Amino acid sequence: MQRKKIILNPVHQNQHKIPQVYLRKFGYRDTNNQWMVSVINLDNPYKRTESIKRFTAEINKFDIKSDQPSMLRLFETHNGLLESQYHNILTDLNNNGTLSDKSYTYLIQLIANLMARSDFWRNQIFDVMNSSGKEIFLQFIMQHICQGIDDLKTLKEKPFFRVLADNPLDDGVINRVLIYFQNYIKERIQHFEIAIIQSQGKKHWWTSTNPVAVINGVKGIEILHKESELYFPLSPQYLIYLHHRNSDDQSNDLRKLNTNQIHLATDKENTDLQNIILANHTDYVIVSGEHIYNRELYNRKHQSSKGRKNSV
Protein backbone atom coordinates (compact mmCIF):
# COMPACT_ATOMS: atom_id res chain seq x y z
CA MET A 1 0.00 0.00 0.00
CA GLN A 2 1.42 3.35 -1.04
CA ARG A 3 1.62 5.94 1.72
CA LYS A 4 0.12 9.35 1.16
CA LYS A 5 2.83 11.98 0.91
CA ILE A 6 2.56 14.72 3.53
CA ILE A 7 3.63 18.17 2.36
CA LEU A 8 4.85 20.10 5.40
CA ASN A 9 4.91 23.50 3.68
CA PRO A 10 2.42 23.41 0.78
CA VAL A 11 2.32 26.19 -1.80
CA HIS A 12 -1.37 26.72 -1.08
CA GLN A 13 -2.23 26.43 2.59
CA ASN A 14 -5.67 26.75 4.19
CA GLN A 15 -5.16 29.20 7.06
CA HIS A 16 -7.84 29.84 9.68
CA LYS A 17 -8.48 33.24 11.21
CA ILE A 18 -10.00 31.41 14.18
CA PRO A 19 -7.99 28.26 15.06
CA GLN A 20 -9.82 24.98 14.54
CA VAL A 21 -8.87 23.65 17.97
CA TYR A 22 -10.67 26.65 19.52
CA LEU A 23 -13.74 26.31 17.29
CA ARG A 24 -14.12 22.61 18.16
CA LYS A 25 -14.74 23.49 21.81
CA PHE A 26 -17.83 25.38 20.65
CA GLY A 27 -18.71 22.92 17.91
CA TYR A 28 -20.08 19.40 17.52
CA ARG A 29 -19.79 16.38 15.24
CA ASP A 30 -22.63 15.90 12.77
CA THR A 31 -24.13 12.61 11.59
CA ASN A 32 -21.23 12.23 9.15
CA ASN A 33 -18.72 12.66 12.00
CA GLN A 34 -17.64 16.04 10.61
CA TRP A 35 -16.83 18.91 12.95
CA MET A 36 -19.41 21.69 12.62
CA VAL A 37 -20.14 24.98 14.38
CA SER A 38 -23.40 26.94 14.79
CA VAL A 39 -23.14 30.59 13.77
CA ILE A 40 -25.45 33.58 13.36
CA ASN A 41 -25.01 37.05 11.91
CA LEU A 42 -26.95 40.26 12.44
CA ASP A 43 -28.66 40.13 9.05
CA ASN A 44 -30.08 36.65 9.41
CA PRO A 45 -32.03 35.41 12.47
CA TYR A 46 -31.60 31.78 11.39
CA LYS A 47 -28.58 30.01 12.76
CA ARG A 48 -26.62 28.13 10.20
CA THR A 49 -24.02 25.46 10.53
CA GLU A 50 -20.53 25.78 9.10
CA SER A 51 -17.82 23.22 8.58
CA ILE A 52 -15.03 24.02 11.02
CA LYS A 53 -12.55 22.90 8.40
CA ARG A 54 -13.72 25.70 6.10
CA PHE A 55 -15.08 28.35 8.47
CA THR A 56 -12.88 31.52 8.47
CA ALA A 57 -10.28 29.73 6.32
CA GLU A 58 -8.51 31.48 3.46
CA ILE A 59 -5.60 30.37 1.29
CA ASN A 60 -2.25 31.82 2.40
CA LYS A 61 -4.00 34.62 4.33
CA PHE A 62 -1.13 35.09 6.80
CA ASP A 63 1.85 34.43 4.53
CA ILE A 64 4.76 36.88 4.65
CA LYS A 65 6.79 37.48 1.50
CA SER A 66 10.49 37.38 2.30
CA ASP A 67 13.86 36.23 1.02
CA GLN A 68 14.09 34.21 4.22
CA PRO A 69 12.09 30.96 3.87
CA SER A 70 11.44 30.83 7.63
CA MET A 71 9.46 34.09 7.40
CA LEU A 72 6.86 32.77 4.94
CA ARG A 73 4.76 30.86 7.49
CA LEU A 74 5.97 32.58 10.67
CA PHE A 75 2.42 33.56 11.59
CA GLU A 76 1.12 30.01 11.09
CA THR A 77 4.05 28.39 12.89
CA HIS A 78 3.39 30.48 15.98
CA ASN A 79 -0.34 29.81 15.74
CA GLY A 80 0.34 26.06 15.55
CA LEU A 81 2.39 26.23 18.75
CA LEU A 82 -0.43 28.00 20.57
CA GLU A 83 -3.00 25.52 19.26
CA SER A 84 -0.94 22.70 20.73
CA GLN A 85 -1.14 24.32 24.19
CA TYR A 86 -4.83 25.24 24.16
CA HIS A 87 -6.07 22.04 25.80
CA ASN A 88 -3.30 22.22 28.41
CA ILE A 89 -4.63 25.63 29.51
CA LEU A 90 -8.12 24.16 29.93
CA THR A 91 -6.73 21.12 31.76
CA ASP A 92 -4.99 23.43 34.24
CA LEU A 93 -8.25 25.21 34.97
CA ASN A 94 -10.27 22.01 35.21
CA ASN A 95 -7.81 20.23 37.49
CA ASN A 96 -6.33 23.05 39.56
CA GLY A 97 -8.80 25.93 39.34
CA THR A 98 -5.95 28.25 38.41
CA LEU A 99 -3.41 28.90 35.65
CA SER A 100 0.14 27.63 35.99
CA ASP A 101 2.92 30.00 34.95
CA LYS A 102 3.24 28.09 31.68
CA SER A 103 -0.49 28.22 30.93
CA TYR A 104 -0.62 31.90 31.87
CA THR A 105 2.19 32.64 29.40
CA TYR A 106 0.50 30.75 26.57
CA LEU A 107 -2.89 32.29 27.34
CA ILE A 108 -1.45 35.81 26.99
CA GLN A 109 0.07 34.83 23.65
CA LEU A 110 -3.18 33.21 22.51
CA ILE A 111 -5.19 36.36 23.21
CA ALA A 112 -2.69 38.54 21.34
CA ASN A 113 -2.64 36.07 18.45
CA LEU A 114 -6.44 36.01 18.13
CA MET A 115 -6.59 39.80 18.10
CA ALA A 116 -3.97 39.98 15.37
CA ARG A 117 -5.77 37.34 13.25
CA SER A 118 -9.18 39.01 13.42
CA ASP A 119 -10.57 40.96 10.46
CA PHE A 120 -11.52 43.78 12.80
CA TRP A 121 -7.96 44.56 13.89
CA ARG A 122 -6.56 43.83 10.43
CA ASN A 123 -8.92 46.45 8.99
CA GLN A 124 -8.06 48.95 11.72
CA ILE A 125 -4.36 48.54 11.06
CA PHE A 126 -4.83 48.72 7.30
CA ASP A 127 -6.55 52.10 7.74
CA VAL A 128 -3.75 53.41 9.96
CA MET A 129 -1.06 52.13 7.58
CA ASN A 130 -2.89 53.87 4.75
CA SER A 131 -2.75 57.20 6.58
CA SER A 132 -0.16 59.91 7.23
CA GLY A 133 0.22 58.60 10.78
CA LYS A 134 1.61 55.19 9.81
CA GLU A 135 5.19 55.88 10.92
CA ILE A 136 4.07 57.12 14.34
CA PHE A 137 1.94 53.98 14.67
CA LEU A 138 4.85 51.72 13.67
CA GLN A 139 7.14 53.43 16.17
CA PHE A 140 4.57 52.87 18.90
CA ILE A 141 4.05 49.13 18.31
CA MET A 142 7.78 48.56 17.85
CA GLN A 143 9.00 50.48 20.88
CA HIS A 144 9.27 47.32 22.99
CA ILE A 145 12.04 45.95 20.75
CA CYS A 146 14.25 49.02 21.27
CA GLN A 147 17.12 48.76 23.73
CA GLY A 148 16.90 52.35 24.89
CA ILE A 149 16.01 55.91 23.96
CA ASP A 150 18.84 56.19 21.43
CA ASP A 151 17.67 53.01 19.71
CA LEU A 152 14.13 54.39 19.60
CA LYS A 153 15.33 57.64 18.04
CA THR A 154 16.94 55.77 15.13
CA LEU A 155 14.13 53.22 14.73
CA LYS A 156 12.73 54.91 11.62
CA GLU A 157 16.09 54.47 9.87
CA LYS A 158 16.19 50.69 10.38
CA PRO A 159 15.75 48.57 7.21
CA PHE A 160 12.94 46.48 8.75
CA PHE A 161 11.07 49.70 9.57
CA ARG A 162 11.51 51.14 6.09
CA VAL A 163 10.23 47.90 4.52
CA LEU A 164 6.90 48.45 6.25
CA ALA A 165 6.75 52.21 5.83
CA ASP A 166 7.82 52.44 2.17
CA ASN A 167 6.49 49.34 0.42
CA PRO A 168 3.06 49.28 -1.27
CA LEU A 169 0.38 48.19 1.18
CA ASP A 170 -0.69 44.59 0.64
CA ASP A 171 -1.47 41.51 2.76
CA GLY A 172 2.22 40.67 3.04
CA VAL A 173 3.06 44.07 4.54
CA ILE A 174 0.01 44.00 6.81
CA ASN A 175 0.99 40.53 8.06
CA ARG A 176 4.45 41.81 8.98
CA VAL A 177 2.87 44.71 10.85
CA LEU A 178 0.51 42.30 12.60
CA ILE A 179 3.47 40.31 13.92
CA TYR A 180 4.74 43.45 15.67
CA PHE A 181 1.19 44.35 16.74
CA GLN A 182 0.75 40.88 18.25
CA ASN A 183 3.97 41.17 20.23
CA TYR A 184 3.00 44.66 21.36
CA ILE A 185 -0.37 43.39 22.65
CA LYS A 186 1.38 40.53 24.45
CA GLU A 187 3.76 42.97 26.15
CA ARG A 188 0.84 45.14 27.23
CA ILE A 189 -1.56 42.56 28.63
CA GLN A 190 1.07 40.64 30.56
CA HIS A 191 0.82 43.51 33.06
CA PHE A 192 -2.95 43.09 33.39
CA GLU A 193 -4.79 41.15 36.08
CA ILE A 194 -6.63 38.00 34.98
CA ALA A 195 -9.87 36.66 36.42
CA ILE A 196 -11.54 33.48 35.17
CA ILE A 197 -15.34 33.54 35.13
CA GLN A 198 -17.14 30.22 34.87
CA SER A 199 -20.45 29.96 33.06
CA GLN A 200 -23.60 28.83 34.84
CA GLY A 201 -24.34 25.18 34.10
CA LYS A 202 -25.66 24.92 30.54
CA LYS A 203 -25.62 28.71 30.05
CA HIS A 204 -22.41 28.45 28.07
CA TRP A 205 -20.40 31.42 26.90
CA TRP A 206 -20.69 32.26 23.24
CA THR A 207 -17.83 33.59 21.14
CA SER A 208 -17.43 35.22 17.75
CA THR A 209 -15.14 35.75 14.78
CA ASN A 210 -13.64 38.62 16.80
CA PRO A 211 -13.32 36.66 20.04
CA VAL A 212 -11.50 39.23 22.18
CA ALA A 213 -13.81 42.09 23.14
CA VAL A 214 -11.85 45.21 24.04
CA ILE A 215 -13.48 48.07 25.97
CA ASN A 216 -11.75 51.47 26.03
CA GLY A 217 -9.07 50.03 23.79
CA VAL A 218 -7.40 53.19 22.51
CA LYS A 219 -6.38 56.43 24.15
CA GLY A 220 -4.71 58.81 21.73
CA ILE A 221 -2.23 56.61 19.91
CA GLU A 222 -1.91 54.20 22.85
CA ILE A 223 -3.51 50.80 22.27
CA LEU A 224 -4.43 49.08 25.56
CA HIS A 225 -3.89 51.40 28.49
CA LYS A 226 -4.72 51.20 32.18
CA GLU A 227 -8.44 51.87 31.59
CA SER A 228 -8.77 49.09 29.01
CA GLU A 229 -10.72 45.90 29.73
CA LEU A 230 -10.60 42.67 27.71
CA TYR A 231 -13.16 39.87 27.63
CA PHE A 232 -12.24 36.57 26.02
CA PRO A 233 -14.42 33.42 25.99
CA LEU A 234 -11.67 30.83 26.35
CA SER A 235 -14.23 28.03 26.05
CA PRO A 236 -17.97 27.57 26.61
CA GLN A 237 -17.14 27.11 30.29
CA TYR A 238 -14.51 29.79 30.98
CA LEU A 239 -14.36 33.49 30.15
CA ILE A 240 -11.14 35.43 30.73
CA TYR A 241 -11.41 38.98 32.05
CA LEU A 242 -8.32 41.22 31.95
CA HIS A 243 -7.96 44.61 33.57
CA HIS A 244 -5.25 46.88 34.99
CA ARG A 245 -5.09 47.15 38.77
CA ASN A 246 -4.18 50.87 38.58
CA SER A 247 -7.25 51.89 36.64
CA ASP A 248 -8.86 55.13 37.78
CA ASP A 249 -12.30 53.64 37.12
CA GLN A 250 -13.01 50.89 39.64
CA SER A 251 -16.78 50.82 39.07
CA ASN A 252 -16.77 47.41 37.37
CA ASP A 253 -17.27 44.83 40.13
CA LEU A 254 -15.29 42.29 38.10
CA ARG A 255 -12.16 44.27 39.01
CA LYS A 256 -12.66 43.14 42.61
CA LEU A 257 -12.36 39.44 41.75
CA ASN A 258 -9.25 37.65 42.95
CA THR A 259 -6.70 37.27 40.19
CA ASN A 260 -5.98 33.89 38.61
CA GLN A 261 -8.94 32.21 40.29
CA ILE A 262 -12.21 30.80 38.95
CA HIS A 263 -15.39 32.63 39.88
CA LEU A 264 -18.88 31.34 39.10
CA ALA A 265 -20.90 33.93 37.17
CA THR A 266 -23.95 35.43 38.84
CA ASP A 267 -27.20 35.77 36.87
CA LYS A 268 -26.44 39.43 36.17
CA GLU A 269 -22.84 38.73 35.16
CA ASN A 270 -23.98 35.95 32.88
CA THR A 271 -26.33 38.32 31.03
CA ASP A 272 -23.96 41.30 31.00
CA LEU A 273 -20.99 39.30 29.73
CA GLN A 274 -22.99 37.60 26.98
CA ASN A 275 -24.14 41.04 25.84
CA ILE A 276 -20.53 42.28 25.71
CA ILE A 277 -19.67 39.33 23.46
CA LEU A 278 -22.68 40.06 21.26
CA ALA A 279 -21.94 43.78 21.07
CA ASN A 280 -18.36 43.27 19.91
CA HIS A 281 -17.39 44.12 16.34
CA THR A 282 -17.84 40.85 14.49
CA ASP A 283 -19.30 39.16 11.43
CA TYR A 284 -20.56 36.05 13.19
CA VAL A 285 -21.55 35.02 16.69
CA ILE A 286 -20.58 31.43 17.47
CA VAL A 287 -22.92 29.50 19.74
CA SER A 288 -21.87 26.48 21.75
CA GLY A 289 -23.23 23.16 20.49
CA GLU A 290 -25.74 22.27 17.80
CA HIS A 291 -28.54 24.77 17.15
CA ILE A 292 -30.93 25.27 14.27
CA TYR A 293 -32.89 28.43 15.06
CA ASN A 294 -33.06 30.92 17.88
CA ARG A 295 -34.94 34.18 17.42
CA GLU A 296 -34.02 35.32 20.95
CA LEU A 297 -30.29 35.24 20.15
CA TYR A 298 -30.86 37.22 16.97
CA ASN A 299 -32.89 39.83 18.86
CA ARG A 300 -30.20 40.13 21.56
CA LYS A 301 -27.48 40.52 18.96
CA HIS A 302 -29.53 43.14 17.14
CA GLN A 303 -30.20 45.09 20.36
CA SER A 304 -26.56 44.85 21.48
CA SER A 305 -25.30 46.17 18.16
CA LYS A 306 -27.29 49.38 18.60
CA GLY A 307 -25.30 50.23 21.70
CA ARG A 308 -21.94 48.98 20.48
CA LYS A 309 -18.89 50.47 22.12
CA ASN A 310 -16.14 51.34 19.72
CA SER A 311 -13.03 49.30 20.51
CA VAL A 312 -10.61 51.84 19.10
N, C-alpha and C positions, 0 to 999 in steps of 0.2 A: 504493500500500500504506500503510495507516494504522499509524503508529508506536505502540508500546505506551507508555503514559504511566508514567513512573517517579515514584513518590511518595517523596520524600526523607525525610519524617518521618511515616510512617503512624500511624494511630491505634492499630492493633494490630501490634506488632512482635515477631517471633520473636527472642528474645535468649538466647544460649548461655552457660551457666556456664563451659564449657570452649571457648575460641575454635576455630572450624572450621579455621583455618589451622594450628593446633597439632595438632589431631586428624588432619589429613590426613597429617602426617609419620608417624603410626603406622598409618594406614589403607591402603586399597587400592581400586582401581576394580573393580566386579563386572562380570559379563557384559553388563549393561545400561549400562555406563560410569557408574554411580553410585558416589559415594564412600561406602565402608563402613568400619566399624571393628570389630575383634573384642574382645569384652568378656567378663568372667566375674565372678560374685559369689560370696560365701562359701556361699550356700545352694544353689548349683547348679553341679555339677562340669562341666556341658556349656558350652563357650563358645557364645556366640550373637553374631550379627552385628547391628549397628545402623547405620541410616542416619546419617551424620555431619550431614546437614541437620537431623535431628530429635533426635539424641542430646544430652541435657542442655539442650534448648531449652524455654523457657517464654515465654508471651506477657507482655511488659512487666514482666519479673521485676525489672529494675534501674531502672525509672522512678522519678523523684523529683517529687512533687507540689510545685508552686511557682507563685507569681505571675509569676516570671521564666521565659519560654519556654525560654531557654538551659539552665535547670537540669533540664528534663524528661529529656533523654537524655544528661546529662553523663557518666554512667557508661559508656554505650555509645560516645559520641564518643571518650573516652579509650581505651577498649578497641580501637576501630577504628584509632587511631593506632599503638598497640602492635602490632596484627596486621600493619600495613603494614611494620613494621620487623623482624618475626620472621625472614624469610629473609635479611635483611642481616646479622643476628647470626650465622646459620649460615654465610653466605658468608665472613665475617671469619675464623671458626674454620677453615673448610676451606682457605682460601687463605693465611692468615697464621699459623695456629696460635696465635692470641692474639686478645683482644678490643680493638678500638679504643676510644678514649674515648667515642665516640658509641654504639657497641654496648654497652659496659659500662653506660652510663647507661640505655639502653632495657631492658637485661636486668634491672637492679634494679627498674625500674618494672613490668616484666612479672611478675616474681616476686610483688611486692606486690599487683598486680592479680589474679593467680590465687588468692592467698590470700583476698582480699576477696570473690571471686566464688564461693568454695567453700561448699557447704552446711555443712561442718564449722564453719568460722569464723563463718558467719552464725548458726548455732544457738548457738555459744558466746556471741556478742555479744548475741543475743536474751535469753539467760538472765541475763546481767549487767545488761542494760537493764531487765529485769523484776525487779530486786532493789533492795535499799536502797542498794547501793553504786554505782548508775549514775552519780551525779554525780562521784564520785571517779574512776571509769573514764573519763568524758568529759574531765575535767580532764587526766588522764594522756595520752590520745591526742591532745589538742589543745595540749599544752604547747609544741610546736614552732612554733606560729603566734604565740605571745606574744612581744612585743618586749623584755620584761624582767620582773623580779619583780613590779613594780607592776601590769603588765598581767595577769600570771598571777593575782594576788590578786583582780582584778575580773572574771575570766573568767566566773564563774558568773552575773554580772549582764548579760552580753551577750545581745542578742536571739537571735542564732543558737544560743547555748547553751541558752536557755530553750525554744526551739522543740523541741529534742531531749529535754530533761529533762521538759517539762510535757505535751507532746502524747500522746494515746493511742498505744500501740505498734502500729505496722503496718509493712508492707513499705516504705512511703515513708520513714518515720522511720529504719528500719534501714538503708536504702540511703544516707541522709544520713550516718549514723554510719559506715558502711563506707567512705565517701569519706575521712573523717578517719582511720579505721583504716588505710586503704591508704597514705595519705601518711605516717602514723606509721611503718609498716613500712618504707617506702622510706627515711625518714630514718635508721632504725636500721641496716638492712643495708648502707647505703652505707659504713659504717665497718667492715664485715666483709671478710676476705680471701676471694678466690674462686679455687678450683682447678677445672679442667675435666678430667673423667675419661672417657676414651674406652672404649667397649665393645669386647669381644674379637670381632673378625670378625662372625659371624652371631649371636653371643650378645647381641642387642640389649637395651637397657634397656627395661623396661616403664614404664608410667605409670598414673595412676588419675584418678578424678573429684575427688580431693583431691591434686593433683600435687606440692605442696610439702610434704615430710615435715619436721616440726620436732621436734627432740629437745631436751629441757630448755627448752621454750618460755617458761615463765612462772615467775617468782620473785617471790612476794608479789603485788603488783599490776603488776609490771614485765613486759611482754611483749617478748621477745627481749633477752637480757642477754649478758654476755660468755661465759657457759657454754653458750649456745645453739648448735646446729648445724642447718643446713638442707641438704636434699638435694632437688634438682630435676632430673628427667629433661628436659632441654631438647629432646631428640630421641632417636630410637633409638640414635644414635651417641654423643651427648654427655650427660653428667650433670654438673650444677653442684653443687659442694660449697662452702658458706659457713661460716666460723667466725671467731671473734674472736682476734686474735693474743695478747691479754692474758689468755686463759683460764687459770684455775688448774689445770685438768685437761688435760694434754698427752698423755694416754695413747693417743689416737686417732692412728695413724700418718698419716692423711690430712692432719693439721695440719702435717706436715713438708713437704708438697708445695709446690713453688714456685708463687707466686700468678700468676694470669693466664697459665698455661701448660697445654698438653694433656699428660695423663699416661695411658698405656695401662694399663687395669685388670689386676691380677694375677688368678689364678684365685680366690684367697680374696676379694679385693675384689669381684670380679664376683658371687660368691655372697652376700657380706655386704650389698652395696648393693641387690641385688634383694630380699633379705629385708626390708630397711628399707622399700622401696617397698611391698611386700606387707603389712607390718605397720602401715602408716599407716591412720588413720581414713578409710575410704572406702566407698562403695557398690559401685563397680565397679573392677576392675583392667582396664587397657587393654593389650593385647598387640600388638606390632608385626607387621603383615602379616596375611595371611589364615589363619585357623585354624578348625577345626571342633570338635575335642575334645582335651582334654589333662588327663588325670587327675592327672598329676604337678603341674601348676600349681595345680590345686584343692587338692591335699594340702599344698603348700607354703604357700598362702594360709591354709588352715585352721590349720596349725601355727604360722605367724607370728602369727595373730590371738590365739592363746592367750598369747603373751608380749608383747602390744602395750604400747608405752610411751605413757603419756598425754602428749599434746602440750601440755596446759595445766595 
